[in-house]
């Protein structure tokens, strides 16, 4: 998942007229890629951090606008050791990880003139589970003569967010988005049917620069049936392959709805649980969510030919079985369909600039007065 980039930081301590104010000239090569391997096109600035006498403790930060590739750090002491590191920032205000540290002993040369540079290599890490930032739903279409379910895009959606759409249907048809432009680009990645009673499908989309207010999904069949679902906005997901793993389950005449146990393949996943049930079998709205999960919605429609839908989430740090996610707010129902999906995290955050993960920071030549 990582794409490595070499950077050279040249550091020199130059003379100053102030006996207690040396300064360091830093130079670097700008990063070229985001952590997902895409080209970096919105680099805006750098954070230049430094501190003296304690490694890894940076008491001062300066912001330098791109496309600068050098900076002079002023007012450094003439004794002790100073440490320098940098971050890169994009137009969304998102910063990369720290670079590795360049250091300079202020009382003497770190390396003799004309000697080889000192290279330090480090590796980056993932930045934690994706986050459900907002959602809309549940939304129901009670007019059985209407074949379209229109879902509202969650507030605050920006380019690069992951959108997950839930589409439940009180019949057995497979679903696809409509063919109009508003539904272009959606990917159906899992569906679960239960006889001729209820069906559930999930779709994902990486939000475009200017997402519409709504997206419409349609059932293939033209038989009378109620539809219901919702939409989630997620940050911090892998924008190339956001779905780590998914699985479906079904049941009949149960007092619970069990989203299945699946095995994740990467660390720091966001585990989502969805269900759709035949008839209006969720009398207590927004309750009965799976243990330790955060509930998003769980409700029923009550206008005849009824159904209920729900969604919840939990973070999972380790590669492991997710366990069953059980919704308990249902009454004994006829048929239900349920899905578990694990969302894969982005490397080093959401569309973050590559730190870069492989630096060659160097003290090349320096003179201390």
C-alpha positions, 0 to 999 in steps of 0.5 A, a space after each residue: 500500500 505504501 509508495 516510498 519517496 526519498 527526501 534529502 534535507 541539508 542542514 548547516 549551522 551558519 554564522 550569526 552576529 548574535 552570540 546566542 543566535 545561530 541558525 540552520 538552513 534546511 532544504 528538502 525535496 517536496 513529496 510527490 504522492 499521497 499515501 494511496 499512490 495517487 499524485 499529490 496535486 494540492 500541496 499547500 505548506 510545510 510545518 517545520 518543527 524543531 527543539 533542542 536538547 531532547 530528541 523527539 520533543 519539538 517546542 517550536 513550529 513554523 509554517 512555510 508555504 509551498 512551493 518553497 523547498 528551503 527554510 532558515 530556522 533562526 535564533 538557535 543556541 550555540 550549545 547543546 543539540 538541536 533536532 529538526 523534523 518536517 510535515 507536509 500539509 494539503 489543501 484540506 488542512 491534513 498533515 503527513 506524519 513527521 519525517 525522521 529527525 535531523 540533528 546538529 550538535 551546536 558546539 561542533 561539527 556533526 560531520 567533518 567537511 566533505 564527509 558522507 551525509 548521515 542517513 536515517 531511515 524510518 517506516 510509517 504506520 496506519 493512522 487508525 480506523 475510518 470514522 463515520 462522520 455523518 449519516 442520513 436515514 432511515 428513509 422509506 418509500 411507502 408508495 408501492 407503485 414507485 420503483 425508486 428509493 432516493 437517499 440524501 447525501 450526508 451533510 459535510 460530504 467532501 471529495 474523497 469521502 467514502 459513501 456507503 448506501 443501504 438499500 432494503 426491499 420488501 421483496 426478492 429482487 436484486 437492486 442496481 442504481 438507476 442509470 441516470 447521472 446521479 447514480 453513476 459510479 456506485 459499486 454494489 459489493 454485497 447483497 443478501 436475499 431471503 426467499 421472496 420476502 426481503 432483500 438487502 444490498 450495499 453500495 460504495 462510492 468515493 464522493 466526487 468534488 461536487 456531490 449531488 444532494 441525493 442519489 436514487 436507487 431502483 428495484 429491477 422488478 416492478 412488483 409492489 413493495 416497500 423500500 428503505 435504507 440510509 447513507 453513511 459518510 466515512 472519512 479515513 477509508 482506503 479510497 482505492 479498495 475500501 471494502 476489506 471483507 463482507 458477509 451476509 446472513 438471513 433468518 426466519 421467525 427470530 426475535 433477533 437479527 444477527 449480522 454475521 461474523 467475518 474475519 478482517 484481513 487488515 488492522 484498524 477496520 471500521 465494522 458496519 452492521 446492516 439489516 432489513 426485515 419483512 414487516 414493521 418489526 422494530 417498534 422501539 426506534 433507535 434501540 436494541 443495537 448490537 453490544 458495544 456498537 454505536 447505533 446509527 438508525 433502526 426503525 420501521 415504516 407503518 403504512 402497510 406492506 411494511 419493513 424495518 431497517 437498521 445500521 450500527 458500527 464498531 471499531 476493530 483494531 486487530 486482524 480478527 473475527 468480528 463476532 456476530 452483531 445482534 440487533 435485539 429491538 425486533 419483535 418476532 419477525 417473518 424474514 430478515 437479511 443482514 450484512 457485516 462489512 469491514 471498511 479498510 483504513 487509508 495508509 496514514 489517514 485520509 488522502 494524506 500527503 506521504 510523510 514521506 516514509 523513507 527520508 535521507 536527512 543529512 548534515 552535509 557541511 557546517 561551520 560553527 562560529 
